[in-house]
């Protein structure tokens, strides 16, 4: 699982860098988010954990890869800031779709 930054996903987690934030408006140097619209975020995976064990002990590897473009749910992922960039971190199984 290649990692292009110093954030590393663990277990079955993925770290996603959002694509251009549409719906945000700039007024000078102030960013005004479009909080009125509830839409799914798209982003590029920058780190993928190796997988996780089931309750029976079977190891399930992650399916998604670094560089995949995905659609995230409107809730459930944690938004973090790292080195001045925004990222979303959550479980692989919560991702809604992969864009081919």
Order of alpha helices (4+ residues) and beta strands (2+ residues): beta-beta-beta-beta-beta-beta-beta-beta-beta-beta
